Amino acid sequence: MKKYKAPGQCPVCNEEFAITKLTCQSCGSELTGFFDKGRFSSLTESDQYFIEVFVKCRGSIKDVEKELGVSYPTVRGKLDNVIKKLGYQVTNQQDENDKKVALILDQVEKGELSPSKAVDMLKKVKRGV
């Protein structure tokens, strides 16, 4: 039997479809009720393919770049997009680190922090501590 991808939205009112019936392909038994589709069902086919490649590459962005033939910023952008679609907040660690470095350097410049202490703090920022 040919399988079709289930649409996520009603073509009439654009509201989300609910899964209300499950059928066993072997014996034909049916179960009715309201079933959760899971978070991944809201992703586009392109997003789902990206996640598949990401998992296959064990989360190595360099390997994902090679597999998809795209740049590092493109992979990060796709990953951030999927994270947002799954309902999570995206925090850009590099932006956070840049802010920490700027604050440390500002404190050194104002004489509020010794250069040696600043070096220790910058090492921690680099390690992600």
RAHUKA-V965688 format. One record per residue. N is the residue number from 1. RES is the residue in one letter. PHI is phi in whole degrees, 0 to 359 (999 if undefined). OMEGA is omega in radians with two decimals (999 if undefined). D_FIRST is the distance of its C-alpha to the first C-alpha in whole Angstrom. Layout:
BEGIN
{{N | RES | PHI | OMEGA | D_FIRST} {N | RES | PHI | OMEGA | D_FIRST}}
END
This chain:
BEGIN
{{1 | M | 999 | 3.14 | 0} {2 | K | 287 | 3.12 | 4} {3 | K | 254 | 3.10 | 6} {4 | Y | 246 | 3.07 | 10} {5 | K | 289 | -3.13 | 13} {6 | A | 291 | 3.09 | 15} {7 | P | 291 | -3.12 | 18} {8 | G | 270 | -3.08 | 21} {9 | Q | 231 | 3.09 | 23} {10 | C | 291 | 3.13 | 24} {11 | P | 288 | -3.12 | 24} {12 | V | 272 | -3.03 | 27} {13 | C | 246 | 3.13 | 29} {14 | N | 68 | 3.06 | 28} {15 | E | 280 | -3.11 | 28} {16 | E | 288 | 3.05 | 26} {17 | F | 288 | 3.04 | 23} {18 | A | 249 | 3.04 | 23} {19 | I | 273 | -3.06 | 20} {20 | T | 237 | -3.10 | 20} {21 | K | 214 | 3.05 | 17} {22 | L | 239 | -3.11 | 15} {23 | T | 232 | 3.07 | 13} {24 | C | 285 | -3.13 | 13} {25 | Q | 287 | -3.11 | 9} {26 | S | 275 | -3.03 | 11} {27 | C | 253 | 3.11 | 14} {28 | G | 84 | 3.09 | 13} {29 | S | 301 | -3.12 | 16} {30 | E | 235 | 3.09 | 17} {31 | L | 230 | 3.14 | 19} {32 | T | 245 | -3.12 | 21} {33 | G | 157 | 3.07 | 24} {34 | F | 250 | -3.05 | 24} {35 | F | 242 | 3.12 | 23} {36 | D | 285 | 3.13 | 24} {37 | K | 277 | -3.10 | 22} {38 | G | 88 | -3.06 | 24} {39 | R | 296 | -3.01 | 26} {40 | F | 288 | -3.12 | 24} {41 | S | 293 | -3.14 | 22} {42 | S | 278 | -3.13 | 25} {43 | L | 280 | 3.07 | 25} {44 | T | 291 | 3.09 | 24} {45 | E | 301 | 3.12 | 21} {46 | S | 297 | 3.10 | 25} {47 | D | 296 | -3.13 | 26} {48 | Q | 295 | 3.09 | 23} {49 | Y | 296 | 3.12 | 24} {50 | F | 301 | 3.13 | 27} {51 | I | 298 | 3.11 | 27} {52 | E | 300 | 3.12 | 25} {53 | V | 295 | -3.13 | 28} {54 | F | 301 | 3.13 | 30} {55 | V | 292 | 3.12 | 29} {56 | K | 303 | -3.14 | 29} {57 | C | 273 | 3.12 | 32} {58 | R | 56 | 3.08 | 33} {59 | G | 79 | 3.12 | 35} {60 | S | 282 | -3.11 | 37} {61 | I | 298 | 3.11 | 38} {62 | K | 298 | 3.12 | 39} {63 | D | 291 | 3.09 | 36} {64 | V | 296 | 3.08 | 34} {65 | E | 305 | -3.12 | 36} {66 | K | 295 | -3.09 | 36} {67 | E | 298 | -3.09 | 32} {68 | L | 268 | -3.12 | 32} {69 | G | 68 | -3.14 | 35} {70 | V | 232 | -3.10 | 36} {71 | S | 276 | 3.09 | 40} {72 | Y | 304 | 3.13 | 41} {73 | P | 299 | 3.11 | 41} {74 | T | 293 | 3.11 | 38} {75 | V | 298 | 3.13 | 36} {76 | R | 299 | 3.13 | 38} {77 | G | 297 | 3.11 | 38} {78 | K | 296 | 3.13 | 34} {79 | L | 296 | 3.11 | 34} {80 | D | 300 | 3.13 | 37} {81 | N | 299 | 3.14 | 34} {82 | V | 294 | 3.12 | 31} {83 | I | 302 | 3.12 | 34} {84 | K | 296 | -3.13 | 35} {85 | K | 296 | 3.12 | 32} {86 | L | 277 | 3.05 | 31} {87 | G | 94 | 3.14 | 34} {88 | Y | 258 | 3.12 | 37} {89 | Q | 270 | 3.12 | 40} {90 | V | 265 | 3.02 | 41} {91 | T | 247 | -3.13 | 44} {92 | N | 271 | -3.08 | 45} {93 | Q | 300 | -3.14 | 47} {94 | Q | 295 | 3.08 | 49} {95 | D | 299 | 3.11 | 51} {96 | E | 298 | 3.14 | 52} {97 | N | 296 | 3.12 | 53} {98 | D | 300 | 3.11 | 55} {99 | K | 295 | 3.13 | 56} {100 | K | 297 | 3.13 | 58} {101 | V | 298 | 3.14 | 59} {102 | A | 300 | 3.13 | 61} {103 | L | 295 | 3.13 | 62} {104 | I | 298 | -3.13 | 64} {105 | L | 295 | 3.10 | 65} {106 | D | 296 | 3.13 | 67} {107 | Q | 294 | 3.09 | 68} {108 | V | 295 | -3.13 | 70} {109 | E | 300 | -3.13 | 71} {110 | K | 278 | -3.13 | 73} {111 | G | 81 | -3.12 | 74} {112 | E | 276 | -3.05 | 72} {113 | L | 216 | 3.12 | 71} {114 | S | 286 | 3.11 | 72} {115 | P | 302 | -3.12 | 71} {116 | S | 293 | 3.09 | 70} {117 | K | 295 | 3.12 | 68} {118 | A | 298 | 3.13 | 66} {119 | V | 299 | 3.11 | 65} {120 | D | 299 | -3.14 | 64} {121 | M | 295 | 3.13 | 62} {122 | L | 294 | 3.08 | 61} {123 | K | 297 | 3.12 | 59} {124 | K | 294 | 3.11 | 58} {125 | V | 298 | -3.12 | 56} {126 | K | 297 | 3.14 | 55} {127 | R | 280 | -3.13 | 53} {128 | G | 82 | -3.12 | 52} {129 | V | 275 | 999 | 54}}
END
